[in-house]
Amino acid sequence: MEINKPSKAGTMESNDIYVMLMPNPKGGIEINLQSIVMKQFGEEIEKVILDTFKELQVENVIVNAQDKGALNYTIKARIETATKRAAE
Amino acid sequence: MKRLRRTMLFMPGNNPGMLQSAGILGADSIILDLEDAVSLTEKDSARILVREAIKNLDYSNVELVVRVNPITTEFALKDIDVIARVKPDALMIPKATEEELKTIDEMLINIEKEEGFDAGSIKLIPIVETAYGLQNVYNIIKSCDRIVAVLLGGEDLTSDLGIKRTKEGEEIFYARNQVAIACRTMKVDSIDTPFTDTNDFEGLEKDTRKAKSLGFTGKAAISPKHIDTIHSVFAPSFDEIKHAERVLTAMEEAEKEGKGVFSLDGKMIDAPIINRAKNTVELAKLLSLT
């Protein structure tokens, strides 16, 4: 999927993650993550984001994400929603 | 074994925290809501979140129901197509009509075939919440074999009727009777409309007792705080269980003696009383009260 325009999904409530996607003119996937559990789960969250993009065949995107303790299923769902919104 | 539906708890479909706790709050059924609890701009987001929640969270100890959007909206077909493929126990259909349920049944037949699910394994729970639906409740239940229960939606119904909704609920007395009797006739569960004051437990108990006295088998809830009160109303009392057990014991003795009719405590016991006793004992066993 192509990221054609900026999009967002999720909320800043606890257990959720707020993600904003933008086209990446330089190419590739750039992740800027802030999380309340960065030390413990930062790498895992980035992995879930990357795996979801891989599944959706997204290769060029900038992601700004603010995590409030989301479980993997929520991270995946919010990334998918934002991607589909950006691809419209 | 018969599935209990004393409480059906609504949970907003776009709230990850609530989706995570939904299965452990004690309700017999949970309804992950894609309709009223989700704003128009977040329908896509909630649909995907609920799909992922069903795929990844453990809801095995509750009946898992997803309320989709009304079929007249642009969201319904996507809701059904996405959610049915992760196999919830049932879909709840707002403002359902006989014709719409037949259409949904056909969709589910195809999805079940494509996904390799047993035919008819995804059940349907229509909400009767319009005057048209209320007058057609028998046909709604008869529309397909997937219908396992009907929920009476008091708020939308009174809005459709152009009448005021009150806490006492006199204005839905006829509707409650109509739904409860139709469900009993067709042998499906009847679920009463939720009590919307989350802090009035006395009012909740009164409202639940009223619904039970009219034949409802369960009640929807919009707050987990309501679950215990509703369960206590729908559970048989100690005296009711003991009496039912004595009726069944007396029945067995009468059968041994070849008596068709018998009496207990000076009162004649006949088929309706025996059936009620059997239902009470069965429910008590399900609730581990015996």
Interface residues (C-beta under 8 A of the other chain):
Chain A: A9 G10 E13 S14 N15 D16 A70 L71 N72 Y73 T74 K76 A77 R78 E80 T81 K84 R85
Chain B: N15 P16 G17 Q20 D44 S45 I48 L49 R51 E52 A53 K55 N56 L57
